[in-house]
């Protein structure tokens, strides 16, 4: 889901407070907009009530979704009934539950893999119940030919700990099922913000699975937030427009995947579109955004490692039944297009991994003019009313289809950085080195000291941001300076010339919004320099002013320019001490060096 918070949530929670718990479960979420009428050919996918392999969601008429234990039990039974399936574990959650995947395969020579995950935000759980239906039909209902050219690896619930915290209070903007899990894991970390920094055990397990499988297609199933519209199944990837970090895989997604699944969904009675991420949910006509993505997200990470990655964003206000069926159709179509294009995808991946980008886009802003238009965007009418809960005008969606001209808002670069030849990581920074290993980023370790001219970054005016995702992010201005450094044995050199060089840049370049620095991995940089008694510092400062004319001129200029500094004896002495000799190596100095020559 997006970062946008629906403005309906406050009024909706106020309405829910008046309900008894069982009444809430029975009626699901109240006061959502009217349901748009729908029927489609995909309804034929639903098992008959007496089918012994009916899934739990089908048996409940899609009013509820099964818990982890029931999902595992059902899959174990299906696994035992079919030689095409094999269930595996690939890690454990923070609360100790097994992370599960099912591999559907005809065996024989290893085939390319399509990896599908559900429940990274476990209140957005459509993919789980769609995947169970699809696995059933592959194993026992005549769709085994989907496995002729590819294998399917299906993760039914990624965020299991969040999934098990089911409540009608979770994801109140999503129409069904009656109880849903949470978006974050047991540590309140959003796993779809953790692909780069890898703080959660689930994230580390998933990156390991990605490296093990190296899929030709990776699909991440979500449900949207935003405004009401007629579209029920939407999807996106990092390749929209010109924003992909690697072009060949993005071009395959845009040119082949998108048209194939759009055709299949439309034929099955659904209304698909490229995910319309809203600029302003209160004013839909302001437009939808296309933008670059960082490696914190599944789609951004897939782009950085050259794995075609798709984000499915079903529309929150469509009934659960409709959303699950749409996901089934999309997944089946994805298997078919991946099978048809397996060699083409492999070639695109190889082309991207052989490329060596020389710069990294780190900042951007909305373009001043739309980069395109959707002439007949299929929206839904709304009216404004005065809400006694919020005390302002709120939207009331009317369930009446309309069309309007929708602008597409692109982005323009505001900052790029040129990549160095390599980055140097001191051996003491084991937290960073551990993550480089997990990502499969290649590096070499010095066995003897080496003296080098390196670029180091000094932070100016650093600021701690609001705590987020288990970290305290930091922002600053950066000053680069060249100096001679002796890198001791054990230091690590991370070359940019490697398939994961761009991912290394996103994690190690200080200007990157997804760098370890930006996420606050180096709090020791903010510790003040060591100090001592004033009479010692005064004598030292007097000596410096008497013997170093350049330093004296800089000091006097600072006194003239900053009266507050001039009036603060301790600040004056601290400044002089900080400029004595080589200075102090830690305060406000980014510990990772850049080899630029």
N, C-alpha and C positions, 0 to 999 in steps of 0.2 A: 504494500500500500504506500501511498505517498505521505509526505510530511504534513499535508494540509489537514486541518481538523475541521470536521463538519460543523457549521454553525447551528445545526439542528440539535446537537448533542445535549446542550444545557437544558433546553425545553423538554427533551425526551426523557432525560433522567428525572426531571421534576415530576413528569407524569408517572414514571415507573415507581416512584417512592410510595404512591398510594396503593400499590398492588401487593397482595399477599404473595409469598414466594411461589407456591404451586400455581397460582393464577398467572404469574409472570411466565412460568415455564409453559403452561398450557397455551397462552396467547402469544408467546414469543415476545417480540418487541412491538410495542404499541405506538400509535401516532406517526408511523412512517407514511410516506405519500402513497396514493392509490397505486395498486398493481396494474401495469399495462397488460392487456390481454395477450396471451401467447399460446401457440401450439406449433409443433414442428415434427418432422420425420424422426428426430432423435428420440422422441418418446418411445419409439419401438425398441429402443435399447434396454428398457426397464424389464427386469425379470418378472415372470408371472408370480402371483402370490404363493403358489404351491411349488415353486422351483426349489429343489433342495439346496441350490447354490445361490439363492437370493442373498444379497449383501445386507448387512444390518441397516444401512440407510434406506435401501429399497423397501425392506420389510416394514420400516417405520414410516413409509410414504414420504421420506425425506424431511420428516419433522425433527428428527434427532440424528446425531452422528455418534458412532461407537467410540468408547474409550480405548486407551492403549491396549489393555489386557484383552479386550474383545477383538480388536484388530489383529493382535498377534495370534490369538487362538484361531481365528478364521483363516489367516494366512497359513498357519501351520497345517491346518486341515486341507487347504487347497494344495499346498506343497506336497503333502502325502498322496494326494489323488492324481497328480500329474507329473510325468517325468520332465516336462518342459520347465518346471519351476524349481528354484533352489533358494532357500532363505538363509541369510547371513547376518552377522552383526559386524559393525565397523567402528565401534567405540562405545563409550558410556556417557550419559548426561551428567550434569553436576550433581543430581540427586541419585545417581547410580543406576539408572535404567539403561537397558541395552538399546543402542541405535540400530535399527533394522533396515535391511534392504532385501528385495526379492529380485533375483536375476531370472528373466524369462529367455530361454535359449533352446535352440534345437541341437546344441552341442557341435562336435566336430571341430573344424578349423575355427580359431578365434575370429569372431566377427566384430565390426565396429559397434560401439555402444551408444545408445540414446539414454541419457540419465535424466530421470524425472524426479523432482522432490516436491513434497507437499508439506504444508504446515510449518514453514519457517516462521511465519506469523500464525500461530495455531488457532486463532479465531477466524482465520481465512482458510478454511479447511476443505474447500471444494475438491481440490486435487486428490485428497485421500480417498474419498468415496468414489470419484470417477476412476481412479486407478484400480481400486478393488474390482469394480465392474469390468474394466478392460482386461485385467489379469484373468478373471474368471472366463471371459469370452475367448481369450487367447488359449487358455489351458484346456477348456472343456466345451466351447461353444463354436468351434469352426473357424477361429481367426488366427490359427497357428501360422498361416502364411505370412503374417506380419513379421515373423522371425526368420524369413528365408535369407535376408541379407544383413540384418542387424539383430543385436540383442537389446532387450529392454532391461534397464536397471531402475527399479522403482523404490524410492524412500517414502513410505506412507506417512510418516510423521517425523519431521526434522526436529522441531522444538517440542520434545515430548514432555518435559517438565512443565512448560507453559500450557501445553495441551491438557494436562491433567488437572489444571486449576479451572475447570469448566464452571461457568456461571452465566445466568441470563444478563448479568451486568456487564459482561465483556462484549466489546464490539457491538454496542447497541445500535450502531448505524447500519449493520448488516442484517438483511432480512433472512434469518434462519441460518443454521438450525437453532433450536430453542435455547440450548446452552452451548457456549463456545469457550475455547481456551483463551490464553493471553497472548499478546504479541511478543513479550520478552521471556527469557529463560528464568531459571531459579535465582539467578543473580541480578535479574532485571536488566540484562544485556540483550539488545535487539540483535539477533544473529544476522540480520540483513544490514547491519552497520559494522560487522565484525570480520569481514573477509580479509581485510588488510592487517589489522592489528592483532587478531587471533587471541583474544583474551578468554574466550569461552571454550570449554572442552568439546562442545558440539561443533564449533567452527573448525577446530584443529582436526577433528575426525573427518569433517566434510572435505577439507582441503586435501587430506590424505587420500580420501576416496577419489577425488577428482584427479589427483596425480596418478593413482593406481589405474584408473579406467581410461583417462585421457579421452573423453567421449567426443564423438563427432557432433553431438547436439546436447545441450544442457537446458532443461526447462524447469523453471521455478514458478510454482502456482500460488497466486495471491487473489485478493478481492480488493476493489478500489475504495477510496473515499471520494468526496467531491460533490458534484451536483447531479440532479436527475437528468436522464437522457434515455433515448430509445435503445441504444446499443446495449447488448447483454454480455458479449465476450470481447474483451479488448486485449491487446498484447503489444509488447514493445521490446526493443533491444537497443544496444548502444550505437547502432549504425544509422539511426535516422539522420537525414541531412548529411553533413560533412563532419560529424562529431566523433566518429569512431577513432580509436587509437590505432587500430589495425584494420586496413581497408578490405582485404580480400574476403575474410570471413564475414564482415559486415555487408559486403556486396552480395554474398550468397543469401544471407538472411533477408535482405531487402528485395532481392530479385527473384528468389525462389521460394523461400519459406513463407514469407508474407502472402504472396498470391495463392499458394497451395492451400494454406489453412483457411484463408478468406473464402475461397471457392467452396471448400468442404463445409464450412460452417453455414454459409448462405444456403447451400443445397439442403442442409439438414434443418433449415427453418430458423436459424439464429441470425442476429444482426451484428456482425463484427466490425471493428475499426481499429486502427492503430491507437494505442492508449492515449486518450485526450487528457493529459495532465493539466489541470486548470490553473490559469494565472490567478483567478479570484473566484472562489465558489459563490460569492454573493452577486457577482456580475459575470455570468458565463460568457457574454459577448465580448469580454476583454480579450479572450483568446486562450489557446492552449500552447504549452511550451515544448520545444525540443531543445535539448541541451546535452553537453558532455556529461560523463559520469566518472566517478572515481572508483578505485578498487575496494571501497568499503561495501559496495553493493554486489549482489550476484551478477547482474548484467555487466557492471563496470569491471568486475574482476575477470569475468569470462573474456571480455574484450582485451584486457591487458595480457592474458595468457593465451590468446588466440584460440579460444574455444567458443564456437557459436552458441550464444546464451540468450534465452527468451524469457521474458517476464510476462506471465499471464495475469491480467488484471480484470477478473469478472466484475460486472457492475453490482455494487452493494445492494441496490434496491430491487434487483430481480430475485424471484423466489429461489430458494436453495435447489429445488428440483431442476429448474431451468438452468441454473449455473452449473450444476454437476454434469448435466447432459451436454452442455456446451463444452465443458472441459474434456469430456470423453471424446467428443468429435475432434477437438483440436489435437489431442494426444494421438489418436489413431491416424489423423492426417500427417502429423509430424513424423510418425514412424514410417509412413509410406514415402514421404518426400526425402527423408534421410536415407532410406534404403535405395531409392532411385539415384540419389546424388552422392552416395558414399565416397566414390572416388573423387568427385569434384570438391567435396568438403575437405577431404584429406589434402588435396592439392592446395586449397585455400589456406588451410592451417599451416602447411609447410612454407608457403609463400610468406605469410605473415611472420612466422618464426625465423625466417631467414632475413627479414628486413631489420635494419638497424636505425631506428629513428634517432635524430640528433637533437631534438628538443622535446620538452614536456610542457603542455598547456596547463597552467596552474590557476589562472583566474579568468573569469569571463563575466559579461553582463548582458542583459537583454538587448537585442538589436533594436535600433530606433524605429525600424519599419518592419512589418510582417514579411517573413520569407515565403509565405504562401497563404492560400485560403482554401477552406472547405466550403464550396458554394452553397450546399444544402445540408448543413449539419443537422442531424436528427435529434433535436432537443425536446424538452418538455416544458410546458407553460407553468409559470408560477405567479403568485401575487404576494404583496407585502401586507403584513398585519402587525399591530402593536402587541408585543409579547409582554405579559405581566411578569414573566420570569426574568427576561433579560432587560426589560425596560427600554427596548428599542424596537425598530422595525425588523422583523424576521421573515424569511421566505416560507411560503406555504405552496408546495408543489401540487398541481391540479390534476395530474394524470392525463393531460391532453397533449397529444403529439403536436409539435410545431417544427418548422425548419427555419434556420437563419444562417447568415454568412459568418463563418467562424475564422478569425485570423489565426495564423500559426506564427508564434513568436519564437524566433531563433536567438542565438547568442553570438556575441562577438568577443574575440580574445582581448583581455586587458593585461595579461602577464604570461610570458613564456620564459622558460629557463633552458639554456643550452646545457646539454648533458656533458659531464666530464668524461675522461677516459675511465675513471674508476673512483670508487669511494673507499676510504680507509676507516675501519672500525676497530677501536682499541679492544684488546682481549677482555677487558673488564666488563664490557657491555654484553653480558651473556644473554640478557633478555632480548636484545636485538638479534644476536647471532642465532639464538634458538628459533626465532621467527623466520629468518632467512633460510634456515634449513627446512623448516616446515613448508615454505613456499617453493622449495626446489631451486632457489637462486644460487648460482654457482659462486664460489669464492675460493681464494687460496690463502694459506696461513704462512706467515713468515717463520722461517727457522733460525734466522739471524737478523740482527738489527739492520735497518736501511735508512739512510739519510735522503730526504726528498724535499723538493719545493712543493708545498701543498697550499691549497686554498682553505682557509678556515673562516667560519661565520661567527660574527659577534652580534648578539641580540641588542636591539635598542628599544627602550620603552616596552618591555614585555608586559602582557596583561593576561591574567588567568580568566578563562571564560566560565560560563555556567557548567557545572559538572554534567557529563553526558556519557552514557554507555560505559560506566565503570571507570571513567577517566576524568581528569580535569584538563581540558584542552587549553592551549596557549596560543596567543598571537603576538607578533612582534614585527618590527622592521629589522631587516638584516643588512649588515655591512660585511662584504667579503674582503679579505686581505690575504696576500701571499706571504708565506714565511717558511723558513727552513725548519723541518721537523725531523726528529729522529724517531722512527717507528720501531719499537722494540720487538724482539721475537715474540710470536704469538699474535701479533697484529694481523688483521684480516683485510685483504684487498678484494673488493667486489667489482669485477670489470663490467662496464656498460656493454661491451661487445659479447652479448649472449642472448639467447631467445627470450629470457625474462629480464632483459636490461631495462625495459620501460617500466616494468613492475618494480624493479629495484629503485629506479628513479623516483617513482611515486611514493615509495616508503622512506627513502633516504634524503631526497632533496628537501632542504628546510622550507622552501616556499610552497611545497605541495600541501594541499589541504588534507591529504590523507597520510602525510608523513608521520613517522613515529614522533618526531618533534612536535608537530601540530597536536597530536593526541596526548601530549604531556608525559612522554616516556622518560624525560631527563629532568626531574624536579631539582636535582642537585645544582643545575645551572643557576637557579634563582637564589641559592644561599649566598649571603654576603661574604665578601672577602674577609680573611682573618684580620684582626685588629690588635692593638696593644695600647699601652698607656699614652696619654696625651703628651707628656713631656718628652717621650721618645719620638713620637711622630712629629712633634713640633721641631725638634732638632734635625730630624731626617728631612723634613720639608724645607727648612732653612738651607740645608746643604744643597738640596736639589736646585733650589731657586738661585743659589750662588754659583753653581757649577754647570747648569744646563740651560743656556739661553733660550733654546727653542721651547722647552717645557715651561720656562718662566713666562714667555710671551703668551703661550696658550692659556696658562693659569690666569694671567692678568686680563686677558680677553674675556675669560669666563666670569671673572669678578665684575667686569664692567657690564656684561650682557645679562647677568643673573643676580640681581640684588639680593634675592632670598638666599642664594648660595653664598654670596659674599658676607652675609650677616650670620652665617651658621659656622662656627669654628670647627665643629666636629665634621661637617660635610667637607670643609676645606682640607682638613688633615686626611680624611678618608680618600679624597680625590688624589692628593699628592702621593699617598702610600700606594694607591692602585697603579700609579704611573712610575713607581720606582722599579728600576731594573727591568726584567722581562715582563713584569706584571704577574697577576695571579692567573693560573691556567684554567680555572673552573668557572668562576662567576660570569654569567651571560655569554659563555663561549660554547657553541655547539660542538660536542666532542667528536663528531664524525667529520673527517677531512675529505676534500675533493681533489683528485689528481687531474689537473687540467692540461698539463704539458707532457 
